[in-house]
Structures are given as structure tokens and as C-alpha cells.
Amino acid sequence: MQGTEKGNVFVLLSDWTESYLSQLESFPEGKYKDMADASSNGFAELTKGNTAIVPPDCFAEKDRENGWI
């Protein structure tokens, strides 16, 4: 896990965090791999300098409360 070993990845503390980390920890043997694939692809795009602006209403209310947006 290149990104996490270097401290380049941070995970929001939200209502979805536990299920997200659980799916990553069970990869690749786990039943689901969508979140791991999306995270890997997203990290690859960011390291290439590809970014996008996401409308604020796409974030969970908890993320707003935590000051992430």
C-alpha cells in the first residue's frame, strides 16, 4: 500500500468509515472490492495530478460538521 506507508492518505471519520476500512482490510479475499478499487484508482489519479471539484452537497453532513468541507 504505497500511499498509506508514506502517510499520504487520510480517511474521514464519518458514518461510513468503519465499513470502508473493513472492506479495505478484507481485500482481496473479501466478498466486495468496490471501495478498494475506487480508492486505488482515485489515489492513482491524484498522484498524476488529476483533481476535480466536488459539489459540497455530495458530502455527508458529518463531514461538514468535522470541518472537512
Residue, then its C-alpha position, 0 to 999 in steps of 0.5 A: m500500500q504505497g500511499t498509506e506507508k508514506g502517510n499520504v492518505f487520510v480517511l474521514l471519520s464519518d458514518w461510513t468509515e468503519s465499513y470502508l476500512s473493513q472492506l479495505e482490510s478484507f481485500p482481496e479475499g473479501k466478498y466486495k472490492d468496490m471501495a478498494d478499487a475506487s480508492s486505488n484508482g482515485f489515489a492513482e489519479l491524484t498522484k498524476g495530478n488529476t483533481a476535480i471539484v466536488p459539489p459540497d452537497c455530495f458530502a455527508e453532513k458529518d463531514r461538514e460538521n468535522g470541518w472537512i468541507 
